[in-house]
């Protein structure tokens, strides 16, 4: 199911969205959806890294070598 989200952008950003979408042969909506999805994915990956790094340090894993030695 889709729903509409209305956002406000500075004119310069709006122009850049338009240019970038056009250069990729996408609608502006498709371009913004893709940008939002990429940002959500990036944030999820960064959060996973943050949580896993904390757990690894708690387990005594400090370096890539420590990890390699543990899984070898």
PDB file as gemmi writes it, atoms N, CA and C in Angstrom:
CRYST1    1.000    1.000    1.000  90.00  90.00  90.00 P 1                      
ATOM      1  N   UNK A   1       0.836  -1.165   0.000  1.00  0.00           N  
ATOM      2  CA  UNK A   1       0.000   0.000   0.000  1.00  0.00           C  
ATOM      3  C   UNK A   1       0.892   1.244   0.000  1.00  0.00           C  
ATOM      4  N   UNK A   2       0.548   2.203  -0.786  1.00  0.00           N  
ATOM      5  CA  UNK A   2       1.298   3.454  -0.845  1.00  0.00           C  
ATOM      6  C   UNK A   2       0.529   4.543  -0.138  1.00  0.00           C  
ATOM      7  N   UNK A   3       1.283   5.469   0.408  1.00  0.00           N  
ATOM      8  CA  UNK A   3       0.678   6.673   0.950  1.00  0.00           C  
ATOM      9  C   UNK A   3       1.569   7.847   0.559  1.00  0.00           C  
ATOM     10  N   UNK A   4       1.004   9.005   0.572  1.00  0.00           N  
ATOM     11  CA  UNK A   4       1.706  10.200   0.128  1.00  0.00           C  
ATOM     12  C   UNK A   4       2.341  10.906   1.316  1.00  0.00           C  
ATOM     13  N   UNK A   5       3.569  11.344   1.119  1.00  0.00           N  
ATOM     14  CA  UNK A   5       4.286  12.144   2.105  1.00  0.00           C  
ATOM     15  C   UNK A   5       4.690  13.435   1.418  1.00  0.00           C  
ATOM     16  N   UNK A   6       4.259  14.535   1.935  1.00  0.00           N  
ATOM     17  CA  UNK A   6       4.604  15.825   1.359  1.00  0.00           C  
ATOM     18  C   UNK A   6       5.775  16.399   2.142  1.00  0.00           C  
ATOM     19  N   UNK A   7       6.819  16.803   1.418  1.00  0.00           N  
ATOM     20  CA  UNK A   7       7.987  17.389   2.072  1.00  0.00           C  
ATOM     21  C   UNK A   7       8.284  18.748   1.457  1.00  0.00           C  
ATOM     22  N   UNK A   8       9.008  19.521   2.189  1.00  0.00           N  
ATOM     23  CA  UNK A   8       9.416  20.844   1.722  1.00  0.00           C  
ATOM     24  C   UNK A   8      10.929  20.827   1.525  1.00  0.00           C  
ATOM     25  N   UNK A   9      11.378  21.276   0.366  1.00  0.00           N  
ATOM     26  CA  UNK A   9      12.809  21.328   0.063  1.00  0.00           C  
ATOM     27  C   UNK A   9      13.189  22.745  -0.342  1.00  0.00           C  
ATOM     28  N   UNK A  10      14.412  23.140  -0.014  1.00  0.00           N  
ATOM     29  CA  UNK A  10      14.884  24.413  -0.557  1.00  0.00           C  
ATOM     30  C   UNK A  10      14.914  24.313  -2.090  1.00  0.00           C  
ATOM     31  N   UNK A  11      14.696  25.406  -2.769  1.00  0.00           N  
ATOM     32  CA  UNK A  11      14.606  25.387  -4.229  1.00  0.00           C  
ATOM     33  C   UNK A  11      15.849  24.773  -4.877  1.00  0.00           C  
ATOM     34  N   UNK A  12      17.017  25.094  -4.359  1.00  0.00           N  
ATOM     35  CA  UNK A  12      18.251  24.543  -4.936  1.00  0.00           C  
ATOM     36  C   UNK A  12      18.276  23.023  -4.852  1.00  0.00           C  
ATOM     37  N   UNK A  13      17.840  22.477  -3.712  1.00  0.00           N  
ATOM     38  CA  UNK A  13      17.787  21.027  -3.558  1.00  0.00           C  
ATOM     39  C   UNK A  13      16.741  20.432  -4.484  1.00  0.00           C  
ATOM     40  N   UNK A  14      15.612  21.073  -4.593  1.00  0.00           N  
ATOM     41  CA  UNK A  14      14.549  20.601  -5.494  1.00  0.00           C  
ATOM     42  C   UNK A  14      15.053  20.543  -6.933  1.00  0.00           C  
ATOM     43  N   UNK A  15      15.791  21.586  -7.339  1.00  0.00           N  
ATOM     44  CA  UNK A  15      16.362  21.608  -8.689  1.00  0.00           C  
ATOM     45  C   UNK A  15      17.346  20.464  -8.886  1.00  0.00           C  
ATOM     46  N   UNK A  16      18.148  20.192  -7.865  1.00  0.00           N  
ATOM     47  CA  UNK A  16      19.125  19.100  -7.968  1.00  0.00           C  
ATOM     48  C   UNK A  16      18.430  17.749  -8.034  1.00  0.00           C  
ATOM     49  N   UNK A  17      17.376  17.563  -7.259  1.00  0.00           N  
ATOM     50  CA  UNK A  17      16.595  16.322  -7.334  1.00  0.00           C  
ATOM     51  C   UNK A  17      16.058  16.145  -8.745  1.00  0.00           C  
ATOM     52  N   UNK A  18      15.536  17.209  -9.298  1.00  0.00           N  
ATOM     53  CA  UNK A  18      14.990  17.162 -10.651  1.00  0.00           C  
ATOM     54  C   UNK A  18      16.070  16.789 -11.663  1.00  0.00           C  
ATOM     55  N   UNK A  19      17.229  17.434 -11.563  1.00  0.00           N  
ATOM     56  CA  UNK A  19      18.334  17.142 -12.497  1.00  0.00           C  
ATOM     57  C   UNK A  19      18.806  15.696 -12.366  1.00  0.00           C  
ATOM     58  N   UNK A  20      18.999  15.264 -11.119  1.00  0.00           N  
ATOM     59  CA  UNK A  20      19.502  13.903 -10.897  1.00  0.00           C  
ATOM     60  C   UNK A  20      18.499  12.848 -11.375  1.00  0.00           C  
ATOM     61  N   UNK A  21      17.243  13.067 -11.096  1.00  0.00           N  
ATOM     62  CA  UNK A  21      16.211  12.121 -11.536  1.00  0.00           C  
ATOM     63  C   UNK A  21      16.175  12.049 -13.056  1.00  0.00           C  
ATOM     64  N   UNK A  22      16.211  13.195 -13.683  1.00  0.00           N  
ATOM     65  CA  UNK A  22      16.157  13.239 -15.145  1.00  0.00           C  
ATOM     66  C   UNK A  22      17.366  12.520 -15.751  1.00  0.00           C  
ATOM     67  N   UNK A  23      18.546  12.743 -15.182  1.00  0.00           N  
ATOM     68  CA  UNK A  23      19.757  12.110 -15.726  1.00  0.00           C  
ATOM     69  C   UNK A  23      19.715  10.593 -15.585  1.00  0.00           C  
ATOM     70  N   UNK A  24      18.938  10.095 -14.635  1.00  0.00           N  
ATOM     71  CA  UNK A  24      18.812   8.650 -14.414  1.00  0.00           C  
ATOM     72  C   UNK A  24      17.549   8.081 -15.065  1.00  0.00           C  
ATOM     73  N   UNK A  25      16.831   8.938 -15.758  1.00  0.00           N  
ATOM     74  CA  UNK A  25      15.568   8.555 -16.399  1.00  0.00           C  
ATOM     75  C   UNK A  25      14.586   7.973 -15.380  1.00  0.00           C  
ATOM     76  N   UNK A  26      14.479   8.678 -14.254  1.00  0.00           N  
ATOM     77  CA  UNK A  26      13.570   8.303 -13.177  1.00  0.00           C  
ATOM     78  C   UNK A  26      12.634   9.469 -12.924  1.00  0.00           C  
ATOM     79  N   UNK A  27      11.501   9.170 -12.320  1.00  0.00           N  
ATOM     80  CA  UNK A  27      10.665  10.267 -11.843  1.00  0.00           C  
ATOM     81  C   UNK A  27      11.314  10.824 -10.576  1.00  0.00           C  
ATOM     82  N   UNK A  28      10.911  12.022 -10.213  1.00  0.00           N  
ATOM     83  CA  UNK A  28      11.428  12.595  -8.976  1.00  0.00           C  
ATOM     84  C   UNK A  28      11.009  11.742  -7.784  1.00  0.00           C  
ATOM     85  N   UNK A  29       9.812  11.215  -7.819  1.00  0.00           N  
ATOM     86  CA  UNK A  29       9.349  10.342  -6.736  1.00  0.00           C  
ATOM     87  C   UNK A  29      10.212   9.095  -6.618  1.00  0.00           C  
ATOM     88  N   UNK A  30      10.523   8.466  -7.754  1.00  0.00           N  
ATOM     89  CA  UNK A  30      11.376   7.279  -7.732  1.00  0.00           C  
ATOM     90  C   UNK A  30      12.754   7.616  -7.171  1.00  0.00           C  
ATOM     91  N   UNK A  31      13.293   8.756  -7.596  1.00  0.00           N  
ATOM     92  CA  UNK A  31      14.611   9.177  -7.135  1.00  0.00           C  
ATOM     93  C   UNK A  31      14.610   9.375  -5.621  1.00  0.00           C  
ATOM     94  N   UNK A  32      13.608  10.082  -5.103  1.00  0.00           N  
ATOM     95  CA  UNK A  32      13.541  10.346  -3.666  1.00  0.00           C  
ATOM     96  C   UNK A  32      13.303   9.051  -2.897  1.00  0.00           C  
ATOM     97  N   UNK A  33      12.432   8.167  -3.396  1.00  0.00           N  
ATOM     98  CA  UNK A  33      12.206   6.873  -2.742  1.00  0.00           C  
ATOM     99  C   UNK A  33      13.514   6.092  -2.636  1.00  0.00           C  
ATOM    100  N   UNK A  34      14.270   6.061  -3.732  1.00  0.00           N  
ATOM    101  CA  UNK A  34      15.533   5.334  -3.733  1.00  0.00           C  
ATOM    102  C   UNK A  34      16.521   5.967  -2.746  1.00  0.00           C  
ATOM    103  N   UNK A  35      16.597   7.286  -2.716  1.00  0.00           N  
ATOM    104  CA  UNK A  35      17.505   7.977  -1.798  1.00  0.00           C  
ATOM    105  C   UNK A  35      17.132   7.685  -0.345  1.00  0.00           C  
ATOM    106  N   UNK A  36      15.839   7.710  -0.043  1.00  0.00           N  
ATOM    107  CA  UNK A  36      15.387   7.420   1.315  1.00  0.00           C  
ATOM    108  C   UNK A  36      15.709   5.971   1.666  1.00  0.00           C  
ATOM    109  N   UNK A  37      15.443   5.045   0.753  1.00  0.00           N  
ATOM    110  CA  UNK A  37      15.726   3.630   1.014  1.00  0.00           C  
ATOM    111  C   UNK A  37      17.213   3.411   1.271  1.00  0.00           C  
ATOM    112  N   UNK A  38      18.067   4.042   0.474  1.00  0.00           N  
ATOM    113  CA  UNK A  38      19.514   3.905   0.671  1.00  0.00           C  
ATOM    114  C   UNK A  38      19.935   4.461   2.030  1.00  0.00           C  
ATOM    115  N   UNK A  39      19.363   5.581   2.447  1.00  0.00           N  
ATOM    116  CA  UNK A  39      19.690   6.164   3.749  1.00  0.00           C  
ATOM    117  C   UNK A  39      19.221   5.262   4.882  1.00  0.00           C  
ATOM    118  N   UNK A  40      18.010   4.699   4.758  1.00  0.00           N  
ATOM    119  CA  UNK A  40      17.517   3.777   5.783  1.00  0.00           C  
ATOM    120  C   UNK A  40      18.412   2.538   5.890  1.00  0.00           C  
ATOM    121  N   UNK A  41      18.836   2.013   4.749  1.00  0.00           N  
ATOM    122  CA  UNK A  41      19.719   0.842   4.724  1.00  0.00           C  
ATOM    123  C   UNK A  41      21.064   1.187   5.367  1.00  0.00           C  
ATOM    124  N   UNK A  42      21.629   2.332   4.993  1.00  0.00           N  
ATOM    125  CA  UNK A  42      22.907   2.771   5.552  1.00  0.00           C  
ATOM    126  C   UNK A  42      22.808   2.915   7.075  1.00  0.00           C  
ATOM    127  N   UNK A  43      21.746   3.515   7.552  1.00  0.00           N  
ATOM    128  CA  UNK A  43      21.558   3.681   8.997  1.00  0.00           C  
ATOM    129  C   UNK A  43      21.433   2.333   9.697  1.00  0.00           C  
ATOM    130  N   UNK A  44      20.724   1.382   9.089  1.00  0.00           N  
ATOM    131  CA  UNK A  44      20.563   0.054   9.681  1.00  0.00           C  
ATOM    132  C   UNK A  44      21.908  -0.668   9.747  1.00  0.00           C  
ATOM    133  N   UNK A  45      22.694  -0.567   8.688  1.00  0.00           N  
ATOM    134  CA  UNK A  45      24.022  -1.201   8.676  1.00  0.00           C  
ATOM    135  C   UNK A  45      24.906  -0.577   9.749  1.00  0.00           C  
ATOM    136  N   UNK A  46      24.918   0.754   9.821  1.00  0.00           N  
ATOM    137  CA  UNK A  46      25.742   1.430  10.824  1.00  0.00           C  
ATOM    138  C   UNK A  46      25.335   1.055  12.239  1.00  0.00           C  
ATOM    139  N   UNK A  47      24.041   0.924  12.490  1.00  0.00           N  
ATOM    140  CA  UNK A  47      23.570   0.517  13.813  1.00  0.00           C  
ATOM    141  C   UNK A  47      24.002  -0.911  14.115  1.00  0.00           C  
ATOM    142  N   UNK A  48      23.923  -1.794  13.122  1.00  0.00           N  
ATOM    143  CA  UNK A  48      24.363  -3.178  13.321  1.00  0.00           C  
ATOM    144  C   UNK A  48      25.848  -3.231  13.644  1.00  0.00           C  
ATOM    145  N   UNK A  49      26.639  -2.463  12.920  1.00  0.00           N  
ATOM    146  CA  UNK A  49      28.087  -2.417  13.170  1.00  0.00           C  
ATOM    147  C   UNK A  49      28.344  -1.905  14.587  1.00  0.00           C  
ATOM    148  N   UNK A  50      27.627  -0.857  14.993  1.00  0.00           N  
ATOM    149  CA  UNK A  50      27.812  -0.295  16.324  1.00  0.00           C  
ATOM    150  C   UNK A  50      27.514  -1.340  17.399  1.00  0.00           C  
ATOM    151  N   UNK A  51      26.403  -2.034  17.256  1.00  0.00           N  
ATOM    152  CA  UNK A  51      26.006  -3.038  18.248  1.00  0.00           C  
ATOM    153  C   UNK A  51      26.980  -4.212  18.251  1.00  0.00           C  
ATOM    154  N   UNK A  52      27.324  -4.704  17.060  1.00  0.00           N  
ATOM    155  CA  UNK A  52      28.211  -5.870  16.986  1.00  0.00           C  
ATOM    156  C   UNK A  52      29.623  -5.539  17.450  1.00  0.00           C  
ATOM    157  N   UNK A  53      30.100  -4.328  17.158  1.00  0.00           N  
ATOM    158  CA  UNK A  53      31.436  -3.932  17.606  1.00  0.00           C  
ATOM    159  C   UNK A  53      31.482  -3.892  19.131  1.00  0.00           C  
ATOM    160  N   UNK A  54      30.415  -3.392  19.732  1.00  0.00           N  
ATOM    161  CA  UNK A  54      30.348  -3.343  21.193  1.00  0.00           C  
ATOM    162  C   UNK A  54      30.367  -4.757  21.780  1.00  0.00           C  
ATOM    163  N   UNK A  55      29.610  -5.648  21.176  1.00  0.00           N  
ATOM    164  CA  UNK A  55      29.581  -7.038  21.653  1.00  0.00           C  
ATOM    165  C   UNK A  55      30.934  -7.705  21.462  1.00  0.00           C  
ATOM    166  N   UNK A  56      31.571  -7.430  20.322  1.00  0.00           N  
ATOM    167  CA  UNK A  56      32.885  -8.024  20.049  1.00  0.00           C  
ATOM    168  C   UNK A  56      33.905  -7.557  21.086  1.00  0.00           C  
ATOM    169  N   UNK A  57      33.907  -6.253  21.377  1.00  0.00           N  
ATOM    170  CA  UNK A  57      34.832  -5.733  22.399  1.00  0.00           C  
ATOM    171  C   UNK A  57      34.550  -6.384  23.748  1.00  0.00           C  
ATOM    172  N   UNK A  58      33.272  -6.584  24.056  1.00  0.00           N  
ATOM    173  CA  UNK A  58      32.901  -7.240  25.304  1.00  0.00           C  
ATOM    174  C   UNK A  58      33.372  -8.676  25.378  1.00  0.00           C  
ATOM    175  N   UNK A  59      33.575  -9.284  24.223  1.00  0.00           N  
ATOM    176  CA  UNK A  59      34.062 -10.666  24.156  1.00  0.00           C  
ATOM    177  C   UNK A  59      35.578 -10.732  24.022  1.00  0.00           C  
ATOM    178  N   UNK A  60      36.219  -9.576  24.087  1.00  0.00           N  
ATOM    179  CA  UNK A  60      37.679  -9.549  24.013  1.00  0.00           C  
ATOM    180  C   UNK A  60      38.232  -9.459  22.602  1.00  0.00           C  
ATOM    181  N   UNK A  61      37.377  -9.264  21.613  1.00  0.00           N  
ATOM    182  CA  UNK A  61      37.840  -9.147  20.234  1.00  0.00           C  
ATOM    183  C   UNK A  61      38.122  -7.670  19.951  1.00  0.00           C  
ATOM    184  N   UNK A  62      39.377  -7.343  19.712  1.00  0.00           N  
ATOM    185  CA  UNK A  62      39.757  -5.953  19.525  1.00  0.00           C  
ATOM    186  C   UNK A  62      40.265  -5.658  18.112  1.00  0.00           C  
ATOM    187  N   UNK A  63      40.828  -6.657  17.458  1.00  0.00           N  
ATOM    188  CA  UNK A  63      41.432  -6.440  16.141  1.00  0.00           C  
ATOM    189  C   UNK A  63      40.883  -7.453  15.138  1.00  0.00           C  
ATOM    190  N   UNK A  64      41.158  -7.208  13.863  1.00  0.00           N  
ATOM    191  CA  UNK A  64      40.788  -8.183  12.830  1.00  0.00           C  
ATOM    192  C   UNK A  64      41.477  -9.513  13.099  1.00  0.00           C  
ATOM    193  N   UNK A  65      42.704  -9.448  13.584  1.00  0.00           N  
ATOM    194  CA  UNK A  65      43.440 -10.670  13.917  1.00  0.00           C  
ATOM    195  C   UNK A  65      42.743 -11.469  14.995  1.00  0.00           C  
ATOM    196  N   UNK A  66      42.200 -10.778  16.004  1.00  0.00           N  
ATOM    197  CA  UNK A  66      41.455 -11.481  17.064  1.00  0.00           C  
ATOM    198  C   UNK A  66      40.258 -12.224  16.471  1.00  0.00           C  
ATOM    199  N   UNK A  67      39.544 -11.578  15.579  1.00  0.00           N  
ATOM    200  CA  UNK A  67      38.399 -12.205  14.938  1.00  0.00           C  
ATOM    201  C   UNK A  67      38.848 -13.398  14.108  1.00  0.00           C  
ATOM    202  N   UNK A  68      39.883 -13.210  13.311  1.00  0.00           N  
ATOM    203  CA  UNK A  68      40.399 -14.292  12.465  1.00  0.00           C  
ATOM    204  C   UNK A  68      40.803 -15.484  13.313  1.00  0.00           C  
ATOM    205  N   UNK A  69      41.532 -15.233  14.399  1.00  0.00           N  
ATOM    206  CA  UNK A  69      41.964 -16.325  15.253  1.00  0.00           C  
ATOM    207  C   UNK A  69      40.794 -17.050  15.900  1.00  0.00           C  
ATOM    208  N   UNK A  70      39.741 -16.327  16.213  1.00  0.00           N  
ATOM    209  CA  UNK A  70      38.567 -16.924  16.851  1.00  0.00           C  
ATOM    210  C   UNK A  70      37.813 -17.837  15.891  1.00  0.00           C  
ATOM    211  N   UNK A  71      37.703 -17.416  14.628  1.00  0.00           N  
ATOM    212  CA  UNK A  71      36.917 -18.225  13.679  1.00  0.00           C  
ATOM    213  C   UNK A  71      37.744 -19.248  12.925  1.00  0.00           C  
ATOM    214  N   UNK A  72      39.056 -19.239  13.093  1.00  0.00           N  
ATOM    215  CA  UNK A  72      39.926 -20.200  12.388  1.00  0.00           C  
ATOM    216  C   UNK A  72      40.010 -21.505  13.134  1.00  0.00           C  
TER     217      UNK A  72                                                      
END                                                                             
